[in-house]
Structure formats: structure tokens, C-alpha cells
Amino acid sequence: MAEPDDDATVAVVGLAVRVPGADRDLDRFWRHVAHGIDAVSFFTPEQLLGWGVPKDLVEHPDFVPARAVLDGADRFDHRLFGYSASDSALMDPQQRVLLECAWAALEHAGQPPVAADGNRTGVYVGTGLNVYLLDNVWPNQRAVEAAGGLGLIIGSDKDFAATRIAYKLNLQGPAVTVQAACSTSLVAVHQAVQALLTYDADVALAGAATVAPPTRRGHRYEPGGIFSADGRCRAFDAAADGTVPGDGAGVVVLKRLADARRDGDTVHAVVRGSAINNDGLRKAGFTAPGPTGQAAVISAALEVAGVDPDTVGLIETHGTGTALGDPIEVAALRQVFDSDRPDRAPCALGAVKSVVGHLDTAAGVIGLVKTVLALKHRTVPPIAHLSTPNPRIELAGSVFELPVAARPWTPIDGVLRAGVSSFGIGGTNAHVVLEAAPDPAPRRRRHVTELVLVSAKTAAAAEDAVDRAVGFVARTAPGDLADVAYTLRTGRAELPWRAAFLTGPHGPAAGAGAPAPAARQVDARARARGVGLYLTAAGELTGNRPNYDADPVYRATADEGAALLRGQPLDEPARERATRLVACVGLARSLRGRGIAPRELAGTGLGLLAGAVVAGVLTLPEAVALLRGDPAPARPRPAGLPLRPAGGEPLTDAECADPARWRAAALAPAAPQPPPPDPDRLLWVEVGTSVTPRFGPDPSALPADRHARLLATVGALWQLGLAGPWDPAYDTGRRRVPAPTYPFAATRHYLDAPATHLDTEERHH
């Protein structure tokens, strides 16, 4: 059995779905899978006619009024993506759903959904036929004329599914729309894997969406056809007579395993190998399944993976529940997996279509997501609606079993492995070999107060996002909060409505009934003014142990200062001034390390000397030497930031270069003075031996804990739009973890199809 090569193995690091019955909720989707609960809906004639389903179809004796549908497929968060309401209504809902899934998948992976320039993130996605264009848009002549030809094409054509995502999310790797009928999304996964292994991309999104308008709810049953007579998909069951159509979408985020380990990503599962092929002429007809091609693609994927078929414990099948397809699929599987190994553990078959219906282009990726969740939960899920195995499926003497209830998944040779198949009409077959994620590397768990940042496009979405984040933090183990805070800070877009809150005893999640933090809009006037640091070095000398323990930038300065003072013959006043200086410099550096970029420094007394160190005029050793009365001259340099005495003008280069000024500052007391007399020009933060904002927040309402107080100040500035990226020192050892994703504030953008109506007498009959 080959061991995985991290550079040749691909990690699944992010997942997002829109599935019937569970919508975007992965946990609910898994519960439905684990309990065999299907999500098919059934409709009344009145509903169908009101949606525009033809009357003669509704009244046909073989019509089955069933489909697995998505709630809210007619809604879209156009504000988040910068679309007008009219353009949103024209756009194929499949592409809208796919765009939101791409955003959510990147956030689930802890990646910013709008990437920085220079990224190499690829997109491989597809959609189903744009029935919305045919049934809903074309009949609306006014909307078609207003859109114009090019506008209508850009909003409707499949060709733009991948490039739309790349454009809106600034993804600069390959962007390729994939089309292979029912196997589209698993083919997209294969292509994304290949792009990573050939270094065309460093991150890749793969998936698809199929969403039909209400005019397509229901189907005609034809004996021997693909669609079932009762609206249930009974894969591998004796009563199986077809599948049921469904709407859905899924996107996965993939990275090379070595990169995922390096970057601290959560790895949900790994792709050991994948393959695609086509049946060619080796089948009964164009729409018929081909066992030879199916067996060949599975064998090829296993060979690429370097995996012994005897170690595979679960196969997520194409599993349409058709009289022809299921026996052929099992026959193909037996060609690959039948084994002479006497202790061969059974291999379970799975069929997600029995839960969510046949999602067409999205079927393969939803089967992949289901299997990733099964690996994470170490559970073999059941096949829904399975009571009596289909006698035409030859299971006797095979390695396969048909699970009717969830059971623990026992590793084979110490590993959990699975395969996922997807076979498209027309003969394009795909198979992916998955393996349980390797154990994560040990990490340092941190039990300190953390700052959680949340933002959204609108006030309503921000309120929802805050509620989700507060609830999630309340349910998170204290040792994991650092990873959650890191993920929400670095793996989300920075949007104009913002809220910030602290974890632990200083945060809203500390106790029931604590008020949720309020979101506020970025203040353009505050951003134009900028922030200044007013350094005083005043305050209580004790109390910075929390900063020392939690803040690597502060700790580095404190350690440097302690080393400079160690063994020095200082009287008590000089030692106190040195301690104040080091604390003041350390806190100012910490603010800058947490993304606060002051436009100006002001200081008074000893604080002015601290300002000289922060501005780069003096080094910390030079400043401490002055405090010791060391005769060795300091060599002042020009200030890297405007530096002024409180109430005075910024020092010139010549004034900065005067050693006498700094010797005088070294002897000055640490006494707080009023901030500089221009609070309307800058937002000031006073830095003594603790941090006090001189804007907005009431200092009396701030935590007494010095570390929490500093974080609260950073959060307040970030809400105003005055904080940037943090020093990487704060993120050492941190991991990207699943955390609440964006609460899309969707509104209805939909052109309804012309409805058909029964007259009153017909309705009564």
C-alpha cells in the first residue's frame, strides 16, 4: 500500500452546498444522510398551474408532481456582489447560486472570498441547462428588450459560470466552465486536481449547480425510463424504478496537501487519485450506461492513487435507482473490487440520490461532499428507502453490502478510504478516490482573550453575522478560540458594516443575556482623519502580564528591555522610568503590529522619548542608556513618522538629531497631559502603561484587563476603518478552522413564468 505523497495528494479544505431540505447547512445535510431522510417535495395541481406548468402535463395520468427543490432559489444577495436588481433578475439562477456557494466555500476554507492580487486560484464549475431563460425570461419581452443582446447572453450563457466567479472574487488562476451532463461536477473536481498537481493553480474551486424554475417541477413517468413512478429514488431496492430530479449545488476548495499542512488549513479529507474517460461505442445507446467504461475509470483512478482496491470501504455510487443502471453499475464495480483476500472487509455502497434526488450537473460534487462528511464522522451512512435488495443486482460472492442503517466505519489496514463515481449521459465517467484526513499536527492551544471581527455588506446582514459569531464563540472550547478569531480576521472579506467583540470573560458570549455587540458602518470621515498615538508613559506600573503572555510583539519589547536593565546599577526612580518607557514602547508597537498605522506620534515628558523609539529616531538600547545616564552619545536619526511634543509642532530632522533634547526627555517625569489640541484632526489613542482611546468608546466602559483593553481599542478602530493586516507574529501556530460563513441577505430577483389556470368548475372537480 503506497503512502501518500503530500505534494502529489490533494486536500479538501473547504465545502459549501445548497441542497434540498438542508440548504447551506452541512450539519443538517449530514443528519439527513445519516438517517436516510429524503428531501423530495410534492405539489398540488393548483401550485403547479400557478407556476406555469402546462395544464395537459399536470392532468396526464403518468405525471408525478415531485421534485427535490431548494428554498429561496429565486433570491440573491445582489448587493454583496455588486449587481443591479434588473441584472440579477435576468441572470441564470444557477449561476447566482454557484457564485454564493463559491464565496461560502472559500470562507469555510478560511480563505478570504475576495482574493488579493497575485493569487493562483482556479475555478472549474458547470451548470445545467438554463431552463429559466426558456420558461421565464424569453416570455418577458420587456425585460429582454431592456437587457439588450449582450446583456442577456452574459447573464444566461453557461460559458460565463466560471469566469463570473473569477471576476467577482478576483480569482486569477484558470477559470474553466466544465460541461459533461450528470458527471459535470466530478469531472470538474478531477480537472481541479490536475491543475493543482501540474501547478497551474495553488488553490482550486470545483463544483456545479442545477436549479430549474417551478415550471419544471414534476415529471412524466415512463416504464424503463430514468424517472420514478412515485417520486422516490429507491437505489438498489427491488422496487427501484427510477430517480427523481432535484435542484442543488456544491463547491469544494482544494489545495495540495503539503501546502494545506504548511498553511494550517483544516483538511477534511484527501484526494488520493482521480480519473475520467468516456464509454465511446461500448454500450447499448447514447443514453445507456456502459459497464466497461465505468470499470475502466475506477481502475484508472485507483492506479493513479496507488491504492489497493481491497482497502476501500465505501463506494458512493452514481446510484440512480433505475432498473437498468443499478445492476450495470454493480457489475462494473465487481470487475474492479471482487477479491480473493479471505479477510477482505465488506465494502458498503452509498447513493446520495436517495436523499436529495438527482441533482444533474451537481450530483457528483454532492456525492463527494457526502463522502467527505462520512469520512469525518467515521460513519457508513444508509441508503434511503432500501428494504429489499434488487434481485437483478448480483451481490452474492461480492465484497459489497447495502447498508440500511448508519454504522461505525471500521478502517481497513488502518485507513478509511472511499470512492465516488459519477457517470454522465453521453458516456463521460469520473471517479475520485478519497481518504480520511491525516491527523493534524500538534498545535499550541491558547487560553487568552481574543478579538473577533465580523463584517457584512448591509446592516441587517451584519446583525445576523454577529449573532452567528457570538453563538459560535459561546460553543467553542476556550483553547480553540484563537483559531476561530484568526480565521474570522484573515479568512473573510472586510466589508463596510462591522462589529468587534472580545472572547472570554470580557465578551458578550461570557454569559446568557449579555448584549450582542452593535455593528456600525465604516466612517469615511474618520478614515480621512486617521489615527495618532499620544504617548505619556503614565499609569500603574503593574498589570501588563496579560499583554506579556498573549502578545508576542509586546513580549519581544519587554524581553529586550529586561535584558538591557539586567544587572544595571540604577536607582529606583531611573528603574521606574525605564520600566515605564519599555511598557509604553511595547504597547505602541503592539498597536502598530495589530494593524493600527498612526499618521502621527505625539508625546510629553518620558512619553516623548518613547515616541522617539517608536518613530525610529532612537533605538530602545539608546533610550535606556539615556535613562541610565550613560555618557555614550546617542545617534538620533530622522523620524520615520511625524513626531511632536504635545501641543507643539512636529520636530524637524535637525531637532530630532539633537541629543540634548532626548537627554532632557529621559529626565522628565511621566505625567499625563491633555491630548494635543487638535482632536478634530486625528483620532488619538493615549499610550501610557496601558492603552486608552480618546475617541468614541467611553474609557470607563473598557475592560480593566490591559490586554483586553488594547484589543477593544483595536476593534473600535477597525470598525471605523482604521486598522489593517496584523503582524504575522500574531498568527504563528494558528490554524484555519470552519467558522460561520456569510449570512447572505438575499432578496427576490425573479421573472415569473406566465401561469396557467383551471376555471372554478375544474378546480372543484
Secondary structure, DSSP 8 states (H G I E B T S, - for coil): -----TTT-EEEEEEEEEBTTTBT-HHHHHHHHHHT----EE--HHHHHHHT--HHHHT-TTEE-EEB--TTTTEE-HHHHT--HHHHHHS-HHHHHHHHHHHHHHHHTT--SS--TT--EEEEEEE---HHIIIIITT-HHHHHHHHHHHHHHHH-GGGHHHHHHHHHT--S-EEE---GGGHHHHHHHHHHHHHHTTS-SEEEEEEEE---GGG--EE--TTSSB-SSS---TTBTT---B-BB-EEEEEEEEEHHHHHHHT----EEEEEEEEEE-TT-SSSTTS--HHHHHHHHHHHHHHHT--GGG--EEE------TTHHHHHHHHHHHHH----TT---EEEE-THHHH-B-GGGHHHHHHHHHHHHHHHTEE---TT-SSB-TTS--TTSSEE--SS-EE---BTTB-EEEEEEE-TTSEEEEEEEEE-----------S--EEEEEESSHHHHHHHHHHHHHHHHTS-GGGHHHHHHHHHHSS---SEEEEEE-GGGSGGGSTT------EE--HHHHHH-EEEEE---S-SS--HHHHHH-HHHHHHHHHHHHHHTT----HHHHHHHHHHHHHHHHHHHHHHTT---SEEEE-THHHHHHHHHTTSS-HHHHHHHHHT--S-------SS-EEETTS----HHHHT-HHHHHHHHHS--------S-TTTSEEEEESSSEEESSSS-GGGS-SSHHHHHHHHHHHHHHHT------GGGGTT-------------EE-----------HHHHH-
